[in-house]
Structure formats: structure tokens, C-alpha cells
Amino acid sequence: MDMRGWNFLLLASLAAVTSACGQDAAPAAGAASTATQAAASVPDLSRLWANSLGPGFPLPASGGPGPVLNKVRARAAVDIYGKDIPPENAPIVSIGGRRVGDHTAPILQPWAAEIVKAHAEKEVNDGPAHNPINQCRPGGVPFVFYNLGMEILQKPDSITIVYVFDHEVRHVRLNESHPAQVTPSWWGHSVGRYEGDTLVIDTVGIKTGPYTMVDQFGTPHTDQLHVIERYRLIDYETANQLLERGAKENASFVRNDSGVNPDFNEKGNHLQLDFTVEDPGAFTTPWSATVIYRPGRNVRGTTQMPETICAENPHELTRQAAVPSADKPDF
């Protein structure tokens, strides 16, 4: 074979290799595009958030069975924007001074209703009744959602949630399953996943013990407690509609001592939390609630989490914070 033949074979071989490489490159580019789209669909929830309604949980936005409600009512002092409401126009809502749960709520099994009733009697006659807040105890899920401030920290394989009161911290593992045997803990075992633009957190294994309850009304739970949270970003107008709806039941805590306040100048995305509680040991049916979080700022106007340590604030009589003390002298 002369030189022209060898050149022809060489050019043909190079063309074949180039074609093969091009065929391999196309799927790789498609996979990269799919990965980019998947990453783009993950919502950016990382920031300081403010919850401004309480003391009970707002009713579920989607309807259906809701949480235990507070029987103690008074006229609301301010609206969801922090503006004073004339008494003649103010709605009568749940207030924070006394937390007296309605033990006739249909979601309660009889034994759970009796505990809510006893908690209410203590609150009225010799209050406040003990709860995780005034005893500086871990709140657990869903009790901890009462917090007026929280910060979400996102990583590819985990979510960390820090709550302002006493710096309570939750760790959520992404794209994992619950172990076959879960060791009960104050925060339980939480696993999460993204469903489109929604972060879904599934928690089981929540410990029972002294002062454990699902809300500020003493509503008990058993070791069968199962909580599912769904977080998604919503626009400013939708958030205000849901906040105004919630303010017909609960007071607005836009002026509070938690160290985290709503940023009224922020017209961007807000955060909606829909959570569902299942516990066949304590409730007659699963029930839900909806919490709306606004972008938050601390009292200095920044988005850093402030320090709020429970044991350093025993002077707060409405909470009667318990200062940890030793059972016997160390020396």
C-alpha cells in the first residue's frame, strides 16, 4: 500500500474516533443539564425567619382537622403589620398571658383531653403551668414551632434549623430513610427530601418525658408521634392573606422580646410551613396547622441570629424560667 492509502486509512480512523467521541458527549451534556435543572428547583430557604402569630398554632390553610385552640381570649392590640387596632374594630383572639386549651377539641382522645383540662386548670388557678419554655427544656416537634424566630441552614446532604429561644437546634438528614430501630430523642429522627419547590421533613422517634407536649396547652403525645413538615416559598401577597386569616384566631406578636422581628420592608418571598401530626395513641385523627414566616431581622437590624439563653432570664415572670441547679453541692 502506497502513502496515499495509509493517509486514507488514518483519516478514516480519526473520523470514526471523532464521531464516537461526539456520540458519547451528547448524553453527558444532557445529564449535566438535568442536574442543573434539578439543582435550580431546590428552594433557597437559608436565612433568618420570623413567626408573628401565637400562642397557639394557626388553623390549616387547606382546611380539615386543626390543633387545640386557646379558650382565653381578648381583643387584639395590633394587626399583622404592627399597627394599633382601635378597640371597637379589634377581633377577639387567643392571647399569650394565659394558655388554656380547649379540652373538648374533637381531635383529643379522652385521656389526652383530661391532661389538657388539668393543664388549663393549673394555668387558671395557679399558673403558669409548666411547659418546655418556662422550664428551659427541649421543645421537641411540633412544640418548637411556637418560636418567633428561626434560621434555616442548607447543605447538599443536610438541613440545620436553629430556633431563637435557648438556641435549640435540629438536624435533618437529606435523602435518607429512618433506621429500622429509632432511639427516641427530644428532637426525634428527621429525614428530608425536596419535592419540586417544597422541602419535606419526616420526623419519628420523638421522646416522651417530663413536660413533653405538642403545643403550649399541654396537649400530650405518645411514642407513636409522627410529624410531617412541608416548607415552601410564597409571595408577599399570598403570605399576607394567610397571615390575616391566622390573625382572626391568634394574636400578632410583631412586637416581641425574642430578639427576632418581622422585616416589614421586605416584599420578597415569605415561607409557608404546613405540618401534619399523626399519633394514634393520643389523637382521634391526624390534624394539621399552617405557620407563615416572614423574613426576619434582629433588634440591631441585621439578619444574624441573636442570643437568647433561657437560664439567663429568670426575671421573665410570664415564663418563670427555671434556672438549672445542682441537687447537691459539688464540694
Secondary structure by P-SEA (a helix, b strand, c coil): ccaaaaaaaaaaaaaaaaaaaaaaaaaaaaaaaaaaaaaaaccccbbbbbbccccccccccccccccccccccccccccccccccccccccbbbbccccccccccccccaaaaaaaaaaaaaaaccccccccccccccccccccccccbbbbbbcccbbbbbbcccbbbbbbbcccccccccccccccbbbbbbcccbbbbbbcccccccccccccccccccccbbbbbbbbbbcaaaaaaaaaaaaacbbbccccccccccccccccbbbbbbbbbbbccccccccbbbbbbcccccccccccbbbbbcccccccccccccccccccccc
